[in-house]
Structure formats: structure tokens, C-alpha cells
Amino acid sequence: QVQLVESGGGLVQPGGSLRLSCVASGTGHFTLDYYAISWFRQAPGKEREAVSCINFSNGRTYPGDFVQGRFTASRDSTKNTVYLEMIGLKPEDTAVYYCAAEPGPDRCRVPSGRTASTFGTWGPGTQVTVSS
């Protein structure tokens, strides 16, 4: 069973940057190569929103429509870790950011495979607050 833990959130000024990490662990000879990992975020009173989905096997990413080049997902296969590099942060980026995992790395290729309801394993989240 996969366990996920996010880190790297915090308070940042508008225009600033943050790098979030999501470390995965499991039993035996665990690897994320058979999984899709996705970053989601949820602001107070809003629905959970897909940020970027990554095929952990080949590293290909599928960013959400609002990203517009500001957020970049990547992975380190030697560490079973996924990152989310965020630049040009805006107050509307304030949210709890989660990573989630689901078997089937190719699921990211289709929109239905990137929805929150289809991901079964979640981390506890990390708060990102963008404010002056």
C-alpha cells in the first residue's frame, strides 16, 4: 500500500516561488513506476482542482488549464518523490495542496483519468498561502 506525505508549503508573497515535495513509501521493493501521481489543490469553499498529473514511469506531465506555465511537476525516480515547482504565485493560488496516487501511469493522458474522484491514495496535504 502506498503512503504519501507532502511538504514545502508555507507563506509566500505574491510573485514568489515555492517547491512542494511528495514522498511516497510502500512495502517490499516499492516503486512508483506503475502509478500516476497527481497534484491537486483545494481552497476554502471550493472544489478540489487538478494541478498537474504525472506519468511516473516516463515523467510526462499533464498540467491543468489554469497553470499557464507557472507550475511544473517533475519526479525523481530514485527517491520515489514528485515535486511541484510554483513560480509567479498569486493570492488565488492559496489552498491546501495534495498529492495523490493511483495505479496506471497512462491514466493521465485522458481527462477522466485526472479527476480527483479516480485517485485512491492521498497525502494529508500542505498549506500554501500567498499574501503580502
C-alpha positions as CSV (number, residue, x, y, z in Angstrom):
1,Q,0.0,0.0,0.0
2,V,1.3,3.4,-0.9
3,Q,1.7,6.2,1.6
4,L,2.2,9.8,0.6
5,V,3.5,12.8,2.5
6,E,3.6,16.3,1.1
7,S,5.9,19.1,2.3
8,G,7.2,22.5,1.3
9,G,4.1,24.7,1.8
10,G,4.2,28.0,3.6
11,L,3.5,31.7,3.4
12,V,4.9,33.5,0.4
13,Q,4.4,36.9,-1.0
14,P,2.7,37.5,-4.4
15,G,5.1,36.8,-7.2
16,G,7.1,34.5,-5.1
17,S,8.0,30.8,-5.5
18,L,7.7,27.5,-3.7
19,R,8.7,24.0,-4.3
20,L,6.4,21.3,-2.9
21,S,7.6,17.7,-2.5
22,C,5.5,14.5,-2.3
23,V,7.4,11.5,-0.9
24,A,5.9,8.0,-1.5
25,S,6.6,4.9,0.5
26,G,5.4,1.4,0.5
27,T,6.2,-2.2,1.4
28,G,8.7,-4.5,-0.2
29,H,10.5,-3.4,-3.4
30,F,8.3,-0.4,-3.8
31,T,8.3,1.7,-6.9
32,L,6.1,4.4,-8.3
33,D,6.8,3.3,-11.8
34,Y,3.3,1.7,-12.1
35,Y,1.5,4.8,-10.8
36,A,0.2,8.1,-11.9
37,I,0.8,10.8,-9.4
38,S,-1.3,14.0,-9.4
39,W,-1.1,17.3,-7.6
40,F,-4.5,18.8,-6.6
41,R,-5.4,21.8,-4.6
42,Q,-8.4,22.9,-2.6
43,A,-9.2,26.4,-1.5
44,P,-11.8,27.1,1.2
45,G,-15.3,26.8,-0.1
46,K,-14.1,25.5,-3.5
47,E,-13.9,22.1,-5.1
48,R,-10.7,20.2,-5.3
49,E,-8.9,21.2,-8.5
50,A,-6.4,19.2,-10.6
51,V,-3.0,21.0,-10.8
52,S,-0.8,18.5,-12.7
53,C,-0.8,14.8,-13.4
54,I,2.5,13.0,-14.0
55,N,3.1,9.6,-15.5
56,F,5.8,8.4,-13.0
57,S,7.2,5.8,-15.4
58,N,8.2,8.3,-18.2
59,G,7.9,11.6,-16.4
60,R,5.4,13.1,-18.8
61,T,3.2,15.8,-17.2
62,Y,-0.3,17.0,-17.9
63,P,-0.9,20.4,-16.3
64,G,-4.3,21.8,-15.5
65,D,-5.7,24.6,-17.7
66,F,-5.1,27.3,-15.2
67,V,-1.4,26.5,-14.8
68,Q,-0.3,28.5,-17.9
69,G,3.4,27.6,-17.4
70,R,3.6,28.8,-13.8
71,F,3.6,25.4,-12.2
72,T,5.9,22.5,-13.2
73,A,5.6,18.9,-11.9
74,S,8.6,16.6,-12.0
75,R,9.7,13.4,-10.4
76,D,12.8,11.7,-9.0
77,S,12.5,8.0,-9.6
78,T,15.5,7.2,-7.4
79,K,13.7,8.8,-4.4
80,N,10.0,7.9,-5.2
81,T,9.4,11.6,-5.0
82,V,7.3,14.1,-7.0
83,Y,7.8,17.8,-7.0
84,L,5.7,20.8,-7.8
85,E,7.7,23.9,-8.7
86,M,5.5,27.0,-8.4
87,I,6.5,30.5,-9.6
88,G,4.7,33.8,-10.0
89,L,2.4,32.9,-7.2
90,K,-0.9,34.8,-6.8
91,P,-3.2,35.2,-3.8
92,E,-5.7,33.0,-5.7
93,D,-3.2,30.1,-5.5
94,T,-3.8,30.0,-1.8
95,A,-5.0,26.5,-1.0
96,V,-4.1,23.1,0.5
97,Y,-2.1,21.2,-2.0
98,Y,-2.3,17.5,-2.1
99,C,-0.6,14.7,-4.0
100,A,-2.5,11.6,-4.9
101,A,-1.5,8.2,-6.4
102,E,-3.4,5.6,-8.5
103,P,-2.1,2.6,-10.4
104,G,-1.9,3.0,-14.2
105,P,0.6,5.6,-15.2
106,D,-1.1,6.2,-18.5
107,R,-4.3,7.4,-16.9
108,C,-3.0,11.0,-17.0
109,R,-3.4,11.0,-20.8
110,V,-7.2,11.3,-20.7
111,P,-9.2,14.0,-18.7
112,S,-11.3,11.3,-17.0
113,G,-8.1,9.8,-15.6
114,R,-7.1,13.0,-14.0
115,T,-10.1,13.7,-11.8
116,A,-9.8,13.6,-8.1
117,S,-12.5,11.0,-7.6
118,T,-10.4,8.4,-9.5
119,F,-7.4,8.7,-7.2
120,G,-7.5,6.3,-4.3
121,T,-4.4,7.3,-2.2
122,W,-3.9,10.8,-0.8
123,G,-1.4,12.6,1.3
124,P,-2.5,14.8,4.2
125,G,-1.8,18.0,2.2
126,T,0.4,21.1,2.7
127,Q,-0.9,24.6,3.1
128,V,0.2,27.3,0.6
129,T,-0.7,30.8,1.5
130,V,0.1,33.7,-0.9
131,S,-0.3,37.0,0.8
132,S,1.6,40.3,1.4
